[in-house]
Amino acid sequence: MKMLAIKRLVLVALVGLFPFGAAADQQFSLGLGMPYGSFLGGKYSLSWDRLKIYAGAGFLGKSHDSSAKFGYNLGFEYVIVGSKHSLGAAYGTVTHSSVFDALFGPSISYTYYFSGFDNRSWLLGLSVYSGKDEAYYRRFKYRETEEGFRVIAGFQF
């Protein structure tokens, strides 16, 4: 992903969070899945009543040259039933690839919070994602896409 697109995404996320900053509860969680940078990492969240906005980052894996790859994810969750079930959407890294550093795209998710959306809790869920990237090398165009699902598991502090 180009640096300009990343800067725009971060700017939109910060502007979106600005009006809510004072009244928000903050949480940090560790886990695996899309909200944690696509594999294993951490997630910082701001929540208001039934809405949570988050940024996650983590370890994606190793590339063919044995260097570590890292991913990120920006998204939101909304409580749909009671205080334990949420639906969410995010954009970020979906996986690393052999041709590209990483594939980026949207994901939607369902998460169950065992002790409640805003409480210290274990959580479990599922994300469905779609990622793609394109590159040009000389006169050849390379395109890679990947769709799939990933389990979400973690602990919210």
N, C-alpha and C positions, 0 to 999 in steps of 0.2 A: 504494500500500500504506500502511496506517495506521502511524503512528509506533510504536504499541504492538506491532504485529506485528514490525516491524523490531527493536525492542529485545529481544523474546523470541527471535528468530532469532539475534541476536548473543550473547545470554546462553547459549543452548543450545550454540552453537559453542565459546564460551570454557570452559564447564563440561566439555564433551566433550574438549577439548584438555588440561585441567589435569593429569590423572594421567600423561600421556605426556611432559610438557614437558622433563624433564631428559635423556632418552635420545633425543630426536628430532634428525634431521638437518634443517637448514633449507635451502630453495632459494627462489630468486626467478626468475621467468621473465617474458618479454615476448612478446606475441603477439596473435593475433586468434582470436575464437570465444567460445563460451559461458563457459569458465573465466576469461576475461579481461573479465568484465562485459558480455558479449554481443557486443561488436564488437572494439575495439582497446584494449588496456590491459596491466596487470600482474597477476601472481599470486604470492602468498606461500604457501609450502607447508611443512608439517612432515611428515616421513616416518619410518616405522619399518619396517624390513625390507621387507614387501610392501604396506604401507598408507600412503597419503598423504592428509592432510587439508589443504584449502586455502581461501583467501579471495582473490577476484579483484575488481578494479574497473577501469573504463575508460570510454572515450568511446563513446556510443551513436550519436550523430548530432546533427543540428540539428532543432529543432521548427519548426512553421509560423511562429512569431514570431522565428525566427533565433537563439534561445537554445540553448546547448549542453545536451545531455542526457547524463547519466552513469548507468551501471548497475553492479550488483554481483552476485556469485555466491559461494555457500558450498557446498562439496562435498567429496567424497572419491574416491580412485581406489584400485584394488586390482590388483596384478600377477596376471595369469592364466596366462601361459605364459612360461617363461624369465625374463629380466629386462627385456624390452623391450615387452611387450604389457600394457595395463591396461584395465580397465573401470571406469567411474565413474558417480556420480549426484550431482546438485547441485540447488539451488533458488536462484532469483534472477531478475534481469531477463532477459527473453527478447527484447524489442524495444521501441521507442518507438512511439507511436500518434498518430493525429490527434485523437482525443477525449481520451485519457488521457495522463498524463505518460509512463507505461511500463506494459507488461504483464509480470506475474510468473508464474512457474510452475516446474515440475520439468523436468529434462533428464537424459538418460542418454548416456554417451559411451564411445567406444573411442579410445585413444591409443597410438601407436607411438613409442617413444623410441629414436632411432637409436644412441645410445651407452649406453643403459641407464637404468632408472627413477630411480636415485639419482645419476646422473652428469651432468656438464655435457654437454648434448646438444640437438640439434635435435629437434623433435617434430612429429608430424602425426597428425590424427585426424578424427573426425566425431561430432557431437552431434545427438540428436533431442530436440526440445523441444515443450512445450505451455504456452501462457500465456493468461490471461484476466483480465478486470477488469470491474467493474460500477460504475455511478454513477447517481445519481438527480438529475434536474433538474426541479424542480417536481413534476409528477405522472408524468413520463416516465422509464422505466428504459432506460438505455443499457448494452449489453453488447457487449464485443468479445473475440473469441478468435482465437488464431493458433497453428497447429501447423506444424512444418517441421523442417528440418535445417540445420546450419551446419558448415562446415569449421573445424577447429582447426589452427593452425600457430603455431609459436613457437620460442623458444630458452630453455632452462633453464640458469641460471648456477650 
